[in-house]
Amino acid sequence: MALMLATLVTTMSNRDDIDSFSKENLDHEQTSADWYQYILVGALIVAFIASLLLVFHNKRVSRLQSIQNDQSEASVATLDQNTQEAIQRRRQLDAAYKGLENRYKELETENLKLNARSHEQIARVEHQPRRVGTPEQQASARHIPVEAPEQETSPSHIPVVTPEQQTSARHIPPAKEQWLIEKLAPLRGKSIIVTAMANDRESIVFARELMKYFSSAGWLTTGLDQLVYPGKPVGLQWRVKTTPNPLAEYLAANFKTLGFDSSILPVTDLPVGDIELNVLYKP
C-alpha cells in the first residue's frame, strides 16, 4: 500500500514535473513563434519599404532617362539646325564670293579698258600738234587767206631753203593738177583746214600749194596754220572727228595715186570744218 502510495506520489510528482516542463516548453515555443512572427512581419515591412523604394527609384531612373532622351533629341535637333544654318551660310558665302569674284573680273576688265584708253589718250596728247601763231596770225586771229602765187614767193616768215632742198620739195606734178582738181570738185562746198610744220619751208610751200587746189575745186579753206609736232612726223595726215570717215578715205586714196602716203587720225578737238590736212615733214 505504502509502495503504491509512494509510486502514486512519485507518479504525480513526475506528472507535475512533466506538466511544468511542458508548460515551460510551450511558453518558450510560443515566445519563439511570436519572435518569428515579429521577424516575419518586420521582414515583410522591410520588403514592402524596399519595394516602394525600388518603385520610386525606377520611376526616378525612368524620368531621368526620359529627360536625358529629351535633351539628347533636343541637342540632336539643335545640332541639325545649326548644321543646316552653317550649310546655308556657307552657300551664301560661296555665292557672295562668286559674286565678288565676278565683280572683280568685271572691274579688272574695266580697268584694262580704262588703262588702254588712258594710254591711247596719253599717246594722242604726246603726239598732239601744238599750233603756233605768226605775227600775221596773231593779227587776224588764226585765219590766213590763201596767198596768190606771187605772194607765195615773198620771204616773210618762210625759212630760207637751199637749192638742194628746193629741187627735192614736194609738188603736185603739172600733168596731175587738173586731175586733182577734178577729183576734189565733186565735194565742193566742204571746208578744210590746212596746216604746215612751223619753220619748215618745204612743208609750208607744199601746204599753200594744196590749199590752192582745194580752193580751185570749190572747197572752203580757212587759212594756213603752223604746227609744232613732237618728234619728226612725215607725210600727210588727215584729222577727222570720227572714223571710219569716207571723206578722209577718199582723199587719202586720191593722194596715194599721186604718190603721197597719208594717215587718218580721229580727234575730238577738231576746231572747225569737215576735215583737217596736216602737211608734215617730207619723208
C-alpha positions as CSV (number, residue, x, y, z in Angstrom):
1,M,0.0,0.0,0.0
2,A,2.7,2.3,1.0
3,L,4.6,1.2,-2.1
4,M,1.6,2.0,-4.1
5,L,1.2,5.4,-2.4
6,A,4.8,6.1,-2.9
7,T,4.6,5.1,-6.5
8,L,1.4,7.2,-6.9
9,V,3.1,10.2,-5.2
10,T,6.1,9.8,-7.4
11,T,4.0,9.5,-10.5
12,M,2.0,12.6,-9.6
13,S,5.2,14.4,-8.8
14,N,6.6,13.3,-12.1
15,R,3.4,14.4,-13.8
16,D,3.5,17.7,-12.2
17,D,7.1,18.0,-13.3
18,I,6.1,17.0,-16.8
19,D,3.3,19.4,-16.8
20,S,5.5,22.1,-15.5
21,F,8.2,21.2,-18.1
22,S,5.6,21.0,-20.9
23,K,4.2,24.4,-19.9
24,E,7.6,25.9,-19.9
25,N,8.3,24.4,-23.3
26,L,5.0,25.6,-24.6
27,D,5.7,29.1,-23.3
28,H,9.2,29.0,-24.8
29,E,7.8,27.8,-28.2
30,Q,5.1,30.4,-28.0
31,T,7.7,33.1,-27.4
32,S,9.8,31.8,-30.2
33,A,6.8,31.7,-32.5
34,D,5.9,35.2,-31.5
35,W,9.5,36.3,-32.3
36,Y,9.3,34.5,-35.6
37,Q,6.1,36.3,-36.4
38,Y,7.6,39.6,-35.4
39,I,10.7,38.9,-37.5
40,L,8.5,37.9,-40.4
41,V,6.3,41.0,-40.1
42,G,9.4,43.1,-39.9
43,A,10.8,41.4,-42.9
44,L,7.6,42.0,-44.8
45,I,7.6,45.6,-43.8
46,V,11.2,45.9,-44.9
47,A,10.4,44.2,-48.2
48,F,7.5,46.5,-48.7
49,I,9.5,49.5,-48.0
50,A,12.3,48.2,-50.3
51,S,9.6,47.6,-53.0
52,L,8.4,51.2,-52.6
53,L,11.9,52.5,-52.7
54,L,12.6,50.3,-55.8
55,V,9.5,51.6,-57.5
56,F,10.4,55.2,-56.7
57,H,14.0,54.5,-57.9
58,N,12.7,53.0,-61.1
59,K,10.4,56.0,-61.7
60,R,13.3,58.4,-61.0
61,V,15.6,56.5,-63.3
62,S,12.9,56.4,-65.9
63,R,12.3,60.1,-65.6
64,L,16.0,60.8,-65.7
65,Q,16.3,58.7,-68.8
66,S,13.3,60.4,-70.3
67,I,14.9,63.8,-69.6
68,Q,18.2,62.7,-71.0
69,N,16.4,61.3,-74.1
70,D,14.6,64.6,-74.5
71,Q,17.8,66.6,-74.0
72,S,19.6,64.3,-76.5
73,E,16.8,64.7,-79.0
74,A,16.8,68.5,-78.4
75,S,20.6,68.5,-78.8
76,V,20.4,66.5,-81.9
77,A,17.7,68.8,-83.3
78,T,19.7,71.8,-82.3
79,L,22.8,70.3,-83.9
80,D,21.0,69.5,-87.1
81,Q,19.5,73.0,-87.2
82,N,23.0,74.6,-86.6
83,T,24.4,72.3,-89.2
84,Q,21.7,73.3,-91.7
85,E,22.3,77.0,-90.8
86,A,26.0,76.6,-91.2
87,I,25.5,74.9,-94.6
88,Q,23.1,77.7,-95.7
89,R,25.6,80.3,-94.5
90,R,28.4,78.5,-96.4
91,R,26.3,78.5,-99.5
92,Q,25.5,82.2,-99.1
93,L,29.2,82.9,-98.6
94,D,30.1,80.9,-101.6
95,A,27.5,82.8,-103.7
96,A,28.8,86.1,-102.3
97,Y,32.4,85.0,-103.1
98,K,31.5,84.1,-106.6
99,G,29.7,87.4,-107.0
100,L,32.7,89.3,-105.7
101,E,35.0,87.2,-108.0
102,N,32.8,88.0,-111.0
103,R,32.7,91.7,-109.9
104,Y,36.5,91.6,-109.6
105,K,36.8,90.2,-113.1
106,E,34.5,92.9,-114.4
107,L,36.4,95.6,-112.6
108,E,39.7,94.1,-113.9
109,T,38.3,94.2,-117.4
110,E,37.0,97.7,-117.0
111,N,40.4,98.7,-115.5
112,L,42.2,97.2,-118.5
113,K,39.9,99.1,-120.8
114,L,40.4,102.3,-118.9
115,N,44.2,101.7,-119.0
116,A,44.1,101.2,-122.7
117,R,42.0,104.3,-123.1
118,S,44.3,106.3,-120.9
119,H,47.4,105.0,-122.8
120,E,45.6,105.9,-126.0
121,Q,44.8,109.4,-124.7
122,I,48.4,109.9,-123.5
123,A,49.7,108.8,-126.8
124,R,47.4,111.2,-128.5
125,V,48.4,114.0,-126.2
126,E,52.1,113.2,-126.7
127,H,51.6,113.2,-130.5
128,Q,49.2,116.1,-130.5
129,P,50.4,119.0,-132.6
130,R,50.7,122.5,-131.0
131,R,49.6,125.4,-133.1
132,V,52.0,128.3,-133.2
133,G,51.0,131.8,-134.3
134,T,52.9,134.0,-136.7
135,P,52.6,137.8,-136.4
136,E,50.1,137.8,-139.2
137,Q,48.0,135.0,-137.5
138,Q,48.0,137.0,-134.3
139,A,46.7,140.0,-136.1
140,S,44.0,138.0,-138.0
141,A,43.0,135.6,-135.2
142,R,44.4,132.4,-136.7
143,H,42.9,132.7,-140.2
144,I,45.3,133.5,-143.0
145,P,43.9,134.0,-146.5
146,V,45.2,131.9,-149.3
147,E,48.1,133.8,-150.9
148,A,48.3,134.4,-154.6
149,P,51.2,132.7,-156.4
150,E,53.2,135.9,-156.5
151,Q,52.7,136.3,-152.7
152,E,54.0,132.7,-152.1
153,T,57.4,133.9,-153.2
154,S,57.5,136.5,-150.5
155,P,60.2,135.7,-147.9
156,S,58.1,136.8,-144.9
157,H,58.0,134.2,-142.2
158,I,59.3,131.4,-144.5
159,P,62.6,129.8,-143.6
160,V,65.4,130.1,-146.1
161,V,65.7,126.9,-148.2
162,T,68.8,125.7,-150.0
163,P,68.8,124.8,-153.7
164,E,69.1,121.1,-152.9
165,Q,66.0,121.3,-150.7
166,Q,64.1,123.2,-153.3
167,T,64.8,120.6,-156.0
168,S,63.6,117.8,-153.7
169,A,60.5,119.7,-152.4
170,R,57.1,118.1,-152.8
171,H,54.8,119.3,-155.6
172,I,51.8,118.1,-157.5
173,P,53.0,117.1,-161.0
174,P,51.8,119.6,-163.6
175,A,50.2,116.8,-165.5
176,K,48.1,115.9,-162.5
177,E,47.0,119.3,-161.4
178,Q,43.7,119.3,-163.4
179,W,43.1,115.7,-162.4
180,L,43.4,116.6,-158.7
181,I,41.0,119.5,-159.1
182,E,38.5,117.2,-160.9
183,K,38.7,114.7,-158.1
184,L,38.1,117.4,-155.5
185,A,35.4,119.3,-157.4
186,P,32.5,116.8,-156.6
187,L,33.0,117.7,-153.0
188,R,32.8,121.4,-153.5
189,G,31.4,123.2,-150.5
190,K,33.3,121.2,-148.0
191,S,35.5,123.0,-145.6
192,I,39.1,122.1,-144.8
193,I,41.8,123.3,-142.5
194,V,45.4,123.0,-144.0
195,T,48.3,123.2,-141.6
196,A,52.1,123.0,-142.1
197,M,55.1,122.4,-139.9
198,A,56.4,125.5,-138.2
199,N,59.7,126.8,-139.5
200,D,59.8,124.2,-142.3
201,R,59.7,126.0,-145.7
202,E,59.1,122.8,-147.8
203,S,56.0,121.9,-145.6
204,I,54.7,125.5,-145.7
205,V,55.1,125.9,-149.5
206,F,53.5,122.5,-150.2
207,A,50.6,123.2,-147.9
208,R,49.9,126.5,-149.7
209,E,50.0,124.7,-153.0
210,L,47.5,122.2,-151.8
211,M,45.3,125.0,-150.5
212,K,45.3,126.5,-154.0
213,Y,44.0,123.2,-155.5
214,F,41.3,122.9,-152.8
215,S,40.1,126.5,-153.4
216,S,40.1,126.0,-157.2
217,A,37.8,122.9,-156.7
218,G,35.3,125.0,-154.7
219,W,36.3,123.9,-151.2
220,L,36.2,126.4,-148.3
221,T,39.7,126.9,-146.8
222,T,40.1,128.8,-143.5
223,G,43.8,129.7,-143.8
224,L,47.1,128.1,-143.2
225,D,48.1,127.2,-139.6
226,Q,51.6,126.2,-138.5
227,L,52.1,123.3,-136.1
228,V,54.8,122.1,-133.8
229,Y,54.8,118.3,-133.5
230,P,56.8,116.2,-131.0
231,G,59.4,114.2,-132.9
232,K,59.5,114.5,-136.7
233,P,56.4,113.0,-138.3
234,V,56.4,112.7,-142.1
235,G,53.9,112.5,-144.9
236,L,50.3,113.8,-144.9
237,Q,47.8,113.4,-142.1
238,W,44.0,113.7,-142.3
239,R,42.4,114.6,-139.0
240,V,38.7,113.9,-138.6
241,K,36.2,113.7,-135.7
242,T,35.2,110.1,-136.2
243,T,36.4,107.0,-138.0
244,P,35.7,105.4,-140.4
245,N,35.4,108.5,-142.4
246,P,34.6,108.2,-146.1
247,L,35.7,111.7,-146.9
248,A,39.2,111.1,-145.4
249,E,39.5,107.7,-147.1
250,Y,38.5,109.2,-150.5
251,L,41.1,112.0,-150.2
252,A,43.8,109.6,-148.9
253,A,43.2,107.3,-151.8
254,N,43.5,110.1,-154.4
255,F,46.7,111.5,-152.9
256,K,48.0,107.9,-152.7
257,T,47.5,107.8,-156.5
258,L,49.7,110.9,-156.7
259,G,52.4,109.2,-154.7
260,F,51.8,110.8,-151.3
261,D,51.3,108.5,-148.4
262,S,48.9,109.7,-145.7
263,S,47.3,108.5,-142.5
264,I,43.9,109.2,-140.9
265,L,43.7,110.2,-137.3
266,P,40.5,110.6,-135.3
267,V,40.4,113.6,-132.9
268,T,37.8,115.1,-130.8
269,D,39.0,118.7,-130.8
270,L,38.8,119.5,-134.5
271,P,38.4,123.3,-134.4
272,V,36.1,123.8,-137.4
273,G,35.4,122.4,-140.8
274,D,34.8,118.9,-142.1
275,I,38.4,117.8,-142.1
276,E,42.0,119.0,-141.4
277,L,45.0,118.3,-143.5
278,N,48.4,118.3,-141.7
279,V,51.3,118.6,-144.1
280,L,54.1,117.1,-142.1
281,Y,57.8,116.9,-142.9
282,K,58.9,115.5,-146.2
283,P,59.7,111.7,-146.0
